[in-house]
């Protein structure tokens, strides 16, 4: 029995897979082999776009957190 044509063509990586690879890279807890596999399969432009988007979200989140902490009344007893 021959394998079907669909099973021979690689499926393009999903957006979720790109986000997952970038988040693991941010955390620094990634095996080298898995990182090399991702770099071979994922589109570099998608990785850059997701990384820049996540950096913006992280910076805005930190700014909001700092403003919230600073605006809290001082409660020392």
Steps between C-alpha positions, in 0.01 A plus 500: 500500500644835397488797738265772392627825357355688797719312746816579300454878486598670824233711663592861561563582864212667676497842661468332839819300436685824420372666819600194701853501356544871574369466857736209568784713364405790728501265798833349397386146576531338161702201386750580228362224278144634529623851430684387186192310387283809543745718312493256210120483486378847599499811286753753633272794419222346708743445789615864487142629483385286794809590705450874444131470587577311822767753597249782457243311711761436771618863513144636512414246770800608709410868461141430611624293795743770617235772469255287697753432777602866524139617520421272797479678837791433732378273781779468753394429856 
